[in-house]
Amino acid sequence: MTSIQSIIDVTNIDRYSTVPEDWSIFITDVVSSSAAIAAGQYKSVNIAGVATITVIQNLCKDLDLPFVFGGDGAVILAPNEFTSKIQHALVSLAQLVEQQLKLTLRVGCIPMRAIRALGSDVLIAKFEPSPNNRLAMITGGGIQIADGLLKQDDSPYLIHSNQLLPISFQGLECRWNEAKSVNGQIMTLIILGASGALTPYGEIIRQIKAIAPMSRPLSHDNLPLSWPPKFIMAEMRLKAKNILSRWLQLAKFTLLTGLFKLIVQAQKTNRNSVTGKYIDLMIKNTDDIKIDDYLRMVIDVSASQKNEIIHFLDQLESENQIKYGVHYSDSAVFTCLVSSLDVHTHFIDGNDGGYSIAAKGLKNKLVPPGPSLG
């Protein structure tokens, strides 16, 4: 499968390949995420989702697995030969999330054969925003079906295990504060095409880019260089085994982030420096546009741009081409998965609810009600 360099090309079905029959969909979501958001825990909700990807990637180090972050959970696909280890790891993660973040993480595994037996499929494309950094794009309807299967009462696809597995959070980082909107508002969108196909998504991406060409939510103009890091304690709770270790790690990384941010302030405009190159890659490797049957977007827009985008989406909705949900905030939050100075992914969401609240708005429009998205 060749990688895609242009974001518009991710809506070309010819660039997608079918997931093998002997693979499974591993999916997690935070139960009652709306209540957690209302209690001010949205960053912890985000971290629980990104931790899913981190733990499985560290368990299957030599595999280039497709994954998508969804705000209050995540999806990652893997061969069935890893199913047992991944299931034990996800149960271990759920237990740790409950103990340390006070959140309930629902974890499930749905085999591809179950998805195809229901008449759906999973097709994958690889978007490569920069060399050796890849983000999965997923279509075919299978992820939407898997989400519904997981959230059924007494779902047979929920993972249960009495065997806990040591898990690694290596690479999971949460050391940046919010990125404030440059244009006026951060707009988080989740859109579902009526046909279940990619057809409307290409036109939506093109139109939004035409209306708001400078709408990426992270840029050199809004790097969150304030200090100390507000969200680092959630990272430490997952990584450190005891209170003493946690506070030692907190002190260490608080000092390191302070030093790092001084370096960034001094060198961010020097694109040839190590720091400048890292920041450029960080902006490129932000997952602000992605597809997992739904089209998800986090964009930075002015009031007039927002109104024009909403008018455009309302028109598509009135023509029964799409349904959509939206959330507005004054900033974006992001959680990072860093493998090296050259390979790192930055999962972004609208602050104070983002995808979870947008998904709730979409769910309310679906008739009959579709699978729970948050």
C-alpha positions as CSV (number, residue, x, y, z in Angstrom):
1,M,0.0,0.0,0.0
2,T,1.5,3.3,-1.1
3,S,1.2,6.3,1.2
4,I,-0.8,9.4,0.3
5,Q,0.8,12.8,0.6
6,S,-2.1,15.1,-0.2
7,I,-5.0,15.3,2.3
8,I,-7.5,15.6,-0.6
9,D,-6.4,12.2,-2.0
10,V,-7.6,10.5,1.2
11,T,-11.1,10.7,-0.3
12,N,-10.1,8.7,-3.4
13,I,-11.4,5.1,-2.8
14,D,-8.8,3.7,-5.2
15,R,-6.1,4.5,-2.7
16,Y,-7.7,2.2,-0.1
17,S,-6.9,-1.5,0.5
18,T,-9.0,-4.2,2.3
19,V,-8.1,-5.3,5.8
20,P,-7.1,-9.0,5.8
21,E,-9.7,-11.5,7.1
22,D,-7.4,-12.6,9.9
23,W,-7.3,-9.2,11.6
24,S,-9.4,-7.7,14.3
25,I,-10.6,-4.2,15.3
26,F,-9.6,-3.2,18.8
27,I,-11.7,-0.3,20.1
28,T,-11.9,1.6,23.3
29,D,-14.1,4.4,24.7
30,V,-14.5,6.2,27.9
31,V,-17.9,5.4,29.4
32,S,-20.0,8.5,30.4
33,S,-17.5,10.8,28.8
34,S,-20.1,13.6,28.9
35,A,-20.2,13.5,32.7
36,A,-16.3,13.4,32.8
37,I,-16.2,16.4,30.5
38,A,-18.7,18.3,32.7
39,A,-16.4,17.5,35.7
40,G,-13.4,19.0,33.9
41,Q,-11.7,15.8,33.0
42,Y,-11.6,16.1,29.3
43,K,-7.8,16.0,29.0
44,S,-7.8,12.8,31.0
45,V,-10.5,11.5,28.6
46,N,-8.1,12.3,25.7
47,I,-5.2,10.7,27.4
48,A,-7.1,7.4,27.9
49,G,-7.8,7.3,24.2
50,V,-4.2,8.0,23.1
51,A,-3.0,5.5,25.7
52,T,-4.8,2.8,23.8
53,I,-2.8,3.4,20.7
54,T,0.5,3.8,22.7
55,V,0.1,0.5,24.6
56,I,-0.7,-1.6,21.5
57,Q,2.0,0.1,19.4
58,N,4.6,-0.7,22.2
59,L,3.3,-4.3,22.4
60,C,3.6,-4.8,18.6
61,K,6.8,-2.8,18.0
62,D,7.7,-4.2,14.6
63,L,4.2,-3.7,13.1
64,D,2.9,-0.5,11.3
65,L,-0.6,-0.8,12.7
66,P,-3.4,1.5,11.5
67,F,-5.0,3.6,14.2
68,V,-7.4,6.5,14.7
69,F,-7.9,8.7,17.8
70,G,-11.5,9.7,18.4
71,G,-11.4,12.0,21.4
72,D,-12.8,9.8,24.1
73,G,-11.4,6.6,22.7
74,A,-9.5,5.0,19.8
75,V,-9.5,2.3,17.2
76,I,-6.5,0.2,16.2
77,L,-6.3,-2.8,13.9
78,A,-4.0,-5.8,14.3
79,P,-3.5,-9.4,13.2
80,N,-5.3,-12.1,15.1
81,E,-2.0,-13.7,16.2
82,F,-1.6,-10.7,18.6
83,T,-5.2,-10.8,19.9
84,S,-4.5,-12.6,23.2
85,K,-1.7,-10.3,24.2
86,I,-3.5,-7.1,23.1
87,Q,-6.6,-8.2,25.1
88,H,-4.7,-8.7,28.3
89,A,-2.9,-5.4,27.7
90,L,-6.2,-3.5,27.2
91,V,-7.7,-4.9,30.3
92,S,-4.6,-3.9,32.2
93,L,-4.9,-0.4,30.7
94,A,-8.6,-0.2,31.7
95,Q,-7.8,-1.1,35.2
96,L,-5.0,1.5,35.4
97,V,-7.3,4.2,33.9
98,E,-9.9,3.5,36.5
99,Q,-7.4,3.5,39.4
100,Q,-5.4,6.6,38.3
101,L,-7.7,8.7,36.2
102,K,-11.0,7.7,37.8
103,L,-12.5,6.9,34.4
104,T,-14.1,3.7,33.1
105,L,-12.6,2.6,29.8
106,R,-14.7,0.2,27.8
107,V,-12.4,-2.2,25.7
108,G,-13.5,-4.5,22.9
109,C,-12.3,-6.7,20.1
110,I,-14.3,-7.3,17.0
111,P,-13.0,-9.8,14.4
112,M,-13.1,-8.8,10.7
113,R,-15.2,-11.9,10.0
114,A,-17.9,-10.5,12.2
115,I,-17.9,-7.2,10.4
116,R,-18.1,-8.8,7.0
117,A,-20.9,-11.2,8.2
118,L,-23.0,-8.0,8.8
119,G,-22.3,-6.8,5.2
120,S,-19.7,-4.1,6.0
121,D,-16.0,-3.9,5.5
122,V,-12.9,-2.0,6.6
123,L,-10.7,-0.4,4.0
124,I,-7.4,1.4,5.0
125,A,-5.3,4.1,3.4
126,K,-2.1,5.6,4.7
127,F,-1.7,9.4,4.8
128,E,1.9,10.4,5.2
129,P,2.1,14.1,6.3
130,S,5.9,13.8,6.6
131,P,8.4,11.1,5.8
132,N,8.0,8.0,8.0
133,N,5.0,9.5,9.8
134,R,1.7,7.8,8.8
135,L,-1.9,8.3,9.8
136,A,-4.6,5.8,8.9
137,M,-7.7,6.7,7.0
138,I,-10.5,4.1,7.3
139,T,-13.7,3.6,5.3
140,G,-16.2,0.8,4.4
141,G,-18.6,1.2,7.3
142,G,-16.9,-1.4,9.5
143,I,-15.7,0.9,12.2
144,Q,-19.2,2.4,12.6
145,I,-20.6,-1.1,13.0
146,A,-17.8,-2.1,15.4
147,D,-18.6,0.9,17.6
148,G,-22.2,-0.1,17.8
149,L,-21.4,-3.8,18.5
150,L,-19.1,-2.7,21.4
151,K,-21.8,-0.6,23.0
152,Q,-24.6,-3.1,22.9
153,D,-25.9,-4.3,26.3
154,D,-23.9,-7.4,27.3
155,S,-21.9,-7.2,24.1
156,P,-20.0,-10.4,23.4
157,Y,-17.2,-8.3,22.0
158,L,-16.3,-6.7,25.3
159,I,-12.9,-7.9,26.5
160,H,-12.6,-9.6,29.9
161,S,-9.4,-11.1,31.3
162,N,-8.1,-12.2,34.7
163,Q,-4.5,-12.0,33.4
164,L,-2.9,-8.6,33.6
165,L,0.0,-7.8,31.4
166,P,2.8,-5.3,32.1
167,I,2.2,-2.4,29.7
168,S,4.4,0.4,28.4
169,F,3.5,4.0,27.9
170,Q,6.8,4.8,26.3
171,G,6.3,7.7,23.9
172,L,3.1,9.0,25.5
173,E,3.6,12.7,26.3
174,C,1.3,15.4,27.6
175,R,3.5,18.3,28.1
176,W,2.0,21.2,26.1
177,N,-0.8,23.5,27.3
178,E,-3.8,24.5,25.2
179,A,-3.2,26.0,21.7
180,K,-5.3,29.2,21.7
181,S,-7.3,30.0,18.5
182,V,-5.5,32.5,16.2
183,N,-8.6,33.3,14.1
184,G,-11.3,33.4,16.8
185,Q,-12.7,29.9,17.4
186,I,-11.7,26.3,17.3
187,M,-14.4,24.3,15.5
188,T,-14.5,20.6,16.0
189,L,-16.6,18.7,13.4
190,I,-17.7,15.1,13.1
191,I,-19.6,14.4,9.8
192,L,-21.3,11.2,8.6
193,G,-22.0,10.8,4.9
194,A,-25.5,9.5,4.2
195,S,-24.3,6.9,1.8
196,G,-21.6,5.7,4.1
197,A,-19.1,6.4,1.2
198,L,-16.3,8.8,0.9
199,T,-18.1,10.8,-1.8
200,P,-19.1,13.9,0.1
201,Y,-15.9,14.1,2.2
202,G,-13.7,15.3,-0.6
203,E,-16.0,18.2,-1.5
204,I,-16.3,19.1,2.2
205,I,-12.6,19.2,2.7
206,R,-12.1,21.3,-0.5
207,Q,-14.8,23.7,0.4
208,I,-13.6,24.2,4.0
209,K,-10.1,24.8,2.8
210,A,-11.4,27.3,0.3
211,I,-13.4,29.2,2.9
212,A,-10.7,29.0,5.6
213,P,-7.3,28.3,3.9
214,M,-5.3,29.1,7.1
215,S,-7.4,27.0,9.5
216,R,-5.0,24.5,10.9
217,P,-5.4,24.5,14.7
218,L,-1.7,24.4,15.4
219,S,0.8,26.8,13.8
220,H,3.9,28.8,14.6
221,D,1.6,31.6,15.7
222,N,-0.1,29.7,18.5
223,L,2.5,27.3,19.9
224,P,1.5,26.9,23.6
225,L,4.6,28.1,25.2
226,S,3.2,29.0,28.6
227,W,4.6,27.1,31.6
228,P,4.3,25.1,33.8
229,P,2.5,22.2,31.9
230,K,-1.1,21.9,33.1
231,F,-1.7,18.4,32.0
232,I,1.5,16.5,32.9
233,M,0.1,15.0,36.1
234,A,-2.3,12.8,34.1
235,E,0.6,11.4,32.2
236,M,2.5,10.8,35.4
237,R,-0.4,9.0,37.0
238,L,-0.3,6.4,34.2
239,K,3.5,6.1,34.1
240,A,4.6,6.2,37.7
241,K,3.8,3.2,40.0
242,N,3.8,5.0,43.3
243,I,3.3,8.5,44.7
244,L,7.0,9.2,45.4
245,S,8.0,8.1,41.9
246,R,5.2,10.2,40.5
247,W,6.3,13.4,42.2
248,L,9.9,12.8,41.3
249,Q,9.0,12.3,37.7
250,L,6.7,15.3,37.8
251,A,9.5,17.5,39.1
252,K,11.9,16.2,36.5
253,F,9.6,16.7,33.5
254,T,8.4,20.1,34.8
255,L,12.0,21.3,34.8
256,L,12.7,19.7,31.4
257,T,9.6,21.3,29.8
258,G,10.6,24.6,31.2
259,L,14.0,24.3,29.6
260,F,12.5,23.0,26.3
261,K,10.1,25.9,26.0
262,L,12.9,28.4,26.5
263,I,14.8,26.7,23.7
264,V,11.6,26.7,21.5
265,Q,11.1,30.4,22.1
266,A,14.7,31.1,21.1
267,Q,14.8,28.9,18.1
268,K,11.3,28.3,16.7
269,T,11.8,30.8,13.8
270,N,15.1,29.1,12.9
271,R,13.7,26.4,10.6
272,N,17.2,24.8,10.2
273,S,17.8,24.2,13.9
274,V,16.9,20.9,15.5
275,T,14.1,22.6,17.4
276,G,12.8,24.4,14.3
277,K,12.7,21.2,12.4
278,Y,10.8,19.4,15.3
279,I,8.2,22.2,15.4
280,D,7.7,22.1,11.7
281,L,7.1,18.3,11.9
282,M,4.9,18.7,14.9
283,I,2.6,21.0,12.9
284,K,2.6,18.7,9.9
285,N,2.0,15.5,12.0
286,T,-1.1,16.8,13.8
287,D,-4.2,14.7,13.0
288,D,-6.6,17.7,12.4
289,I,-8.3,15.9,9.5
290,K,-9.1,12.2,9.5
291,I,-11.6,9.6,8.4
292,D,-12.8,6.6,10.4
293,D,-16.1,6.2,8.5
294,Y,-16.8,9.6,9.9
295,L,-15.0,12.7,8.7
296,R,-13.4,14.4,11.7
297,M,-11.9,17.9,11.6
298,V,-10.5,20.4,14.1
299,I,-10.1,23.8,12.5
300,D,-9.3,27.4,13.6
301,V,-11.8,29.8,12.0
302,S,-13.1,33.4,12.2
303,A,-16.7,34.2,12.9
304,S,-17.4,34.8,9.2
305,Q,-15.7,31.6,8.2
306,K,-17.6,29.6,10.8
307,N,-20.9,31.0,9.5
308,E,-20.0,30.2,5.9
309,I,-18.9,26.7,6.8
310,I,-22.1,26.1,8.8
311,H,-24.2,27.4,5.9
312,F,-22.4,25.0,3.5
313,L,-22.9,22.0,5.9
314,D,-26.5,22.9,6.6
315,Q,-27.1,22.9,2.8
316,L,-25.6,19.4,2.4
317,E,-27.7,18.2,5.4
318,S,-30.9,19.6,3.9
319,E,-30.1,17.6,0.8
320,N,-29.7,14.4,3.0
321,Q,-26.1,14.1,1.9
322,I,-24.7,14.3,5.5
323,K,-25.4,14.6,9.1
324,Y,-23.0,16.5,11.3
325,G,-22.2,17.6,14.9
326,V,-20.1,20.6,15.9
327,H,-18.4,21.9,19.0
328,Y,-16.8,25.4,19.6
329,S,-14.0,26.3,22.0
330,D,-11.4,29.0,22.3
331,S,-8.5,26.5,22.1
332,A,-7.3,23.1,21.1
333,V,-5.6,20.4,23.2
334,F,-3.2,17.8,22.0
335,T,-1.6,14.6,23.3
336,C,1.6,13.4,21.7
337,L,3.1,10.0,20.8
338,V,6.8,10.5,20.3
339,S,9.1,7.7,19.0
340,S,12.0,9.9,18.0
341,L,12.9,13.5,16.8
342,D,11.7,12.4,13.3
343,V,8.7,10.2,14.1
344,H,6.0,11.6,16.3
345,T,2.2,12.0,16.1
346,H,0.1,14.7,17.7
347,F,-3.5,13.9,18.4
348,I,-5.6,17.1,18.5
349,D,-9.1,17.9,19.8
350,G,-11.2,20.9,20.6
351,N,-10.9,21.9,24.3
352,D,-13.7,21.3,26.8
353,G,-15.5,18.5,24.9
354,G,-14.4,18.6,21.3
355,Y,-15.2,15.4,19.5
356,S,-17.3,14.0,22.3
357,I,-19.7,16.8,22.3
358,A,-19.7,17.1,18.5
359,A,-20.5,13.3,18.4
360,K,-23.4,13.8,20.8
361,G,-24.8,16.4,18.5
362,L,-24.5,14.1,15.5
363,K,-26.1,11.2,17.4
364,N,-29.1,13.4,18.2
365,K,-29.7,14.0,14.5
366,L,-29.5,10.3,13.4
367,V,-33.0,8.7,12.8
368,P,-33.3,6.0,13.9
369,P,-30.6,6.7,16.5
370,G,-27.2,5.3,15.4
371,P,-24.5,3.8,17.5
372,S,-23.2,5.8,20.5
373,L,-20.3,7.9,19.5
374,G,-19.3,9.2,23.0
